[in-house]
Amino acid sequence: MRTVQFPQDFVWGAATAAYQIEGAYNEDGRGMSIWDTFSRIPGKVDNMDNGDVACNSYHLYLEDIALMKELGITSYRFSIAWPRIFPAGTGEVNAKGLEFYHAFVDALLENGIEPVCTLYHWDLPQSLQDSGGWENRETVDAFAAYAETLFRSLGGKIKKWLTINEPWCVSFLSNYQGTHAPGNKDLQTAVTVAHHLLLAHGSAVRKFRESGLPGEIGYAPNVTWMEPYSSRKKDIEACKRENGWYVEWFMDPVFKGEYPSFLVKWFREKGAEVPILKGDMELIHEKIDILGINYYSGSLARYDEDAGLTACGPVEMGYDRTDIGWPIYPEGFYKVLSYIQNRYGDIPIYITENGACYNDGPDNGIVADTKRVGYLHKHLLQLHRCISNGIPVKGYFAWSLLDNFEWAYGYSMRFGLVHTDYDTLARTPKDSFYWYQDVIATGEVES
């Protein structure tokens, strides 16, 4: 059997997000979030599911950490629920919220697992949304104050921070396509939100620098890769727009201090302008230490005027698909990471999310999720290819540790290495859990 070997210091981890796993939505002073509100609107979330209980990890976190230790991960990416810290978004700190995260982080450290903390994974306090949410520039200041509070309280324990998770989803998916909370469908709103998210990111990075704390900070954009179906100029330009919508739109301002002109022009033609004020781009351009990348899917694509904002339409090439319907395109993993390195240089990269939805359930206590193993295997081979070609990938966080609340899909889609029974909350490690356990133990993947 031939294998590829990952570096000895490579970080192996798993990831989750607060609203998707914690539950306890109205306990210990937690305020309401936009997802508490959105999930209660008929037709927004499958089966009217919500995160009221989720995996109940707020109460079962020690059981979850025991699973992490069994898995063998050395690092765990989680998010903090903003409404647990500031129930009204701003104002008085909720001491019980901070106490919970201190206890959680302490338990991780006691088990030899490094915490990687995401400050914002979509659960904006509803009170801030009532004042305009991310469309309101004052939310940037509220986020900076929230971030500063966490740095001051947890900075001695947490050494790796991520500011914003998937800003494309928070802005365009949530405010242009309307699929996620708060459900707006307006391009100008989405472009404004995207800019304010980047400002919030830059503000948090600046607060971290001012704190003098040891550690590293970055953010976690989601990316895709659309490969032109042909050499036609229209196909090439359509894929450039689609890829750029995820990559350049959210990375050029951070790494280059400017928005990509071809997309500024494209959005302007659609009636949307970026609301840049003096000093904005310098703030967004604050130097970061690490870059998180979330990758799930991509495909071949071509120009299609009916294919939405970027006029880029996927081409069906007989791809295998996960149960959520996303094409499996591991080659895109290598291509997008190569593109990012070529454009932005040797920033240390952590794969902060990568995984697959398969809805296999237990049979006599065994969850034989063979297809998930195949997905992870193919993507780790591409990741090793990246490292072999000099791309500075430092770690990999599988999405997700647990089956959980999958946003607008509710509980109908499962990404976990561990099966969650939503009636009993019993956790059952899947075959993928044991496969990944072996990869972590050996640092090897069969080639």
N, C-alpha and C positions, 0 to 999 in steps of 0.2 A: 504494500500500500504506500503510495506516494503522498506526502503531505507538504503543506507550506507552513512555515514557522513565523509567528508574530514576535515582535521584539519583547525582550524579557520585562521591560518596564511599561508595556502596553497596558492601558487601563481597561478593565472589563467591568461593565456595569449594567444596570437596568434602570428604567425610568417610569415615572407616573406623574400625575397632576392632582392637585388638591381636590378640586370639585369632582373629579372623576372617581375618587376612591374614598374620601374622608367620611362623607355623610355628616351626621350630627349638625345639620344645617342651622338649627336654632338653639344650640347648646353653648354654655359658657360665654355668653355675650356676643356670639357671632352675629353680624348684620346680614341683611339680604344682599345677594349679588344679582347681576343681570341674568345669570343662568337660572337662578331660583325663579325669577320673574318669567323669563322666556319659556322655560319648560312647562309653565302653567297655562300658556296660551294654546288653545286647541289647534292642532294641526302643525305645530312647530317641531315637536319631537315625537318620534315613533311611539305609539301606544301611550302617549301622555306620560312617558317615563320622566323621572327627575332624579336629582342627586341627593334627595333628603337623607337616604340611608347609604346608597351606593355600596361599597364594600365594607362599610363601617370601620374603616382603617383608623379613624379617630380613636376608637376604643380598642381595636385589635392590632395596633401597630407593632406591639412586641411579637405577636404571631407572625406578622409580615417580615419583621427583621430576622426572625429565626429562619424563615424561608430564604431570605437573602443570604444568610450565612451558609445554609445548606447548599445553595446554588454556587457559592464561592466568589460572588462578585466582591470587588474591592472598593467600589464606588457606587453611590446611589443618587440618581437625580430625582428631586422632588420639587414641588412648588409650595409656596406659602400662600394661604388664602388671605388676600388683602382685607376682606370683611371681618376676619378674626382679629386682626391687629387694630384696624380702624373701622368699627362697625358702620360709621357714617362717612367713611372715606377720608375724613380729616378729623381734627379735634383731639379728643382724649384717647390715649392708648388703652386698649383692652388688655389688662395685665394677664388675664387667664389665657388669652390667645398666645401671648409670648411664652407663658409658662409651658403650654403644650409643646411648642416647637423646641424649646430648650430641652424638655424631657425626651422628645423624639431624637434630636440631634445627639444628645448625650448617649442614648441607647445605641445609635449607629456607631459612634466612636468607640464605645465599650466593646462592640463586636468587630472592631477593626475595619469598619466600612466608612470611607470618606464621603461626607455629605456634599453634594453639588446642588446649590439652591437656585431655583428660578423664581424671580421676584413676581413676575406677572404671567400667569397661564390662564388668562381669559375671564377670571371671576371679578370683574370690576364691581365695586360697591354700588348697589342700586341708587343710593342717594346721590352719587356723582353722575350717574346716567340721567337722573331727574333734572340735573343742571346742565345737560348737554353731553355728558360723557366725554369720550375722546375727541369729539368735535369741538369741545370747549377747551381753549388753551389753558384755562386754570387747572384742568386735570393734570397737566404736565407738572405743575408745582405741587399738587397733591401727591403725585407719584414720587417726586423727589424727596418729599418729607417722609413718606412711607419707607422709601429705600434707606434714607439716612437713619431712621429709627431701627431698622433691621441691622444695618451695619454696626451701629453703636451697641446693640443688644447681643447680637450673635456673631459679630465679627471675630471674636477670639476663638470661635469654634469652627466656623465655616470659612474655608480658604478659596473656594471656587464659587463664583456668582455668575448668573445669567440674568440679564435685565428683562427682556421681552421674549416670549415664545411665539414664533410664527407670526410676525407682524403682517404678512400677506393675509392670513386668515382673519386677524383682528380687524383689518381695514377692508379689504376687497370682498372676502367671502361673507363677512358679517354686515357690511354697510353698502355694498354694491350688488352682490348677488342675493343678499338677505337670508342666507341659509342658516347662519349662526346669530346668536344674540349680539346686538339688539334687534337685528332683522330689518335694517334700512335697505333701500334699493335706489341709491343715488350716487353717481360717480363722483360728483364734487365732494359729497360727504366722505366717501371712501378715501379720496386723495388727501383731504384735510386730515382725516384720522391717521392716515399713514405718516404724514409729516409730523403730527403731534406725538405719535408713538416713537419716532426717531428722536424727537426732541426729549421725550421722557427718558429714552435710553441714554442719550448724551448727558442729561442732567444727573442721572444716577451714577454714571461713570465718573463725572466730575465730583460728586459727593464722596464716592469711594476714594478717589485720589486725595481729596481734602482730609479724609479721615486718617490717613497715614497707616491704615491697616495692612498687614501682610496678606498676600493672596493675589488672585487673578480674577479679572472680570471681562465679560463679553456678552454676547446675545445669541439667540438660536433661531435664525430664519429657516423656513422650509423652502426647499428647492425641488425642481423637476428638471427633466431634460427631454426636449423635443428635437429629434434629429430630422433634418429636412429629407423629405421623401425623394426629392429630385434636385437637380442643380438649377431648376428654374428660379429666377430672381425672386418671384413672389413667394415661393415656398421657403426659401432661405430667409427672407425678411420676416415672414410670419413666425417662423421658429425663433428668430432673433427677438421678436417682440414678446413672445410667450415666455421664453427663458429669461429675458430681461425683466419682465414683470415681477419675477420672483427673485432673481439674482441682482441685476444692476440697480433696480429701483430701491432696494433695501440695503445694498452693500456699497454702491458708489458714494452715497452721502457719508457713510461711516469711514470708508477707506480713502476716498478722494475729495471729500468735502463739496461734492456737487451731484446734482441729479443727472441721469443720462439724457442727453439732449434729444435723442430720437424718440424717447418715450414722453418727455415733456411736450414735444411737438404733437405726438399722437394723441395724448390726453387733451391737449388744448383744442385740437380739431373736434374732439368729442364734447367740448364745453367745460373742461375742468382745469383749474390752475392750482399750482402749489402755493399756499399762503405763507411765503417766506418773509420773515421780518429780519431786520439788521441783527447780526450776531447768531442767527439760527444755525447756519451751516458750520460755523466754528464750533458751536456746542455739539452738534451731531458728530463732528469730525474728531472728537476726543479719542485719544489712542486707546485701543482695547488690547487685552493680553491674549485672549483665546476666542475662537469662533466655533460656535455650535452649529451643526448642520443636521437638519431633519430631511431624510430622503425616503420615499416610499415607491415612487412609480415614475414612468415616462413612456415615450413611444416614438415611433416615426410619425411625422405630421406634415401637413401641407396647407397652403392658403385655402381658406374657405370663408367667404364673406358672411356666411350665416353662423360662424363658429364662435360668436361672442366678441368680447372687447378687442382681442388681439387678432381676430380673423385667422386663427391657427387651429386647424381641425386634425385630431388624431386619425391615423390611417390604421384600419384593422388589418393586422398582419398575422392573425392566428395566435396571438399571445395567450399564454395561460393567464388566468385572472384569479385574484383572491376572491373570497366570498363577498367582499364589499364592492367587487366589480373593477378593481384597479388592475391595469395590465402589469405584468411582471417584466421589468426591463432592467436587469442588473447592470447591463453595459452602461446605462445612463448614469449609474452611481460613479463609475470611473470617469466618464466624460465630464460630468458637472464638476467633480472635485478637481479634475485637471484644469478646467476652464477657470475655476475660482483661484487656483494657485497662479496660473499664468496672468490673471488680471490683477490680483491683489498681493502677490508675493507669498512669502513663507510664514504666514500666520499659523500658529499651532491650531489644528482642527480636532474637535471632538465630535464624533457622530452622536448627537444627543437624542435622536430617534431614528430607528429603522426597525421595521417589523411587518407582520402580515396578519390579515384577518381571515381566520378559518374558524368555523363555528362547531367544531367537533366537541362532543360531550363525553362524559365518563361511561365506560362499559366495563363493569366489574372492577371499578376503581382505577381503570387505566384510560388515559386520554391519548389516543394514537393519532396525534396531529402531524402525520408524516409530511404533509405539504408545507407546513410551517418550517419544519426542519430543512426541507429543500430550498425554501425561500431564503432562510438565514444563511445556509451553506453557500448559495450562489453569490449573495451579497458580500459575505466575508471574503470570498475568493477575489472579488473585484476590489475590495478594500485592501487586501494584501498586495494586489497589483498596484494600487495607488502608492502604498508605502515603498514598494520596490522601485517605483519610478520617482522617488524623491519627494512625494507629497507628504507634508508633516502631519500625518494623522496620528494622534496620541492616544485615542481611546474610543470605545464603542459602547453605547448604551442601548440595549435592546428595548424596543417598545412592544409590549409593556410587561412589567412584572406580573400584574394581575389582569384578568378580564375585568372590565369596568364600564362606567357610563360613557358611551361613545357619542357624546354630544347630540346632534340631531337624530342619530340612529338609536338613541336610548341604549337599552341593554340587548339589542338585537344583533350586534356585531362584537366579536370577541378577538382581541389582539394579544391576550395574555400568554405568558409562559406557564401560568398557574390558572387553572379553571376555578371560577367563582360560582358557587350555587347561590343565586340571589334570594332564594327562599330561606336557606339555612345559614348562609354566609360561609359554608365550609369551603376550604381551599384544597385543591387537588393538583399537585404538580403534573404537568403534561410530559409527553415524551420529549418535546422540544426543550423543556426544563433540564432534563437529564443529558440531552445532547449538548446543550450549551454549557452545562456543568463540566462536561468532559473537555470541551474546547478551552474553557477557562483554566482547568487544571493542567492541561498540557501546553496550551498556547499554540496548538496545531489544528489545522483544518485539512481534511482530505482533499487532494487535488486530482 
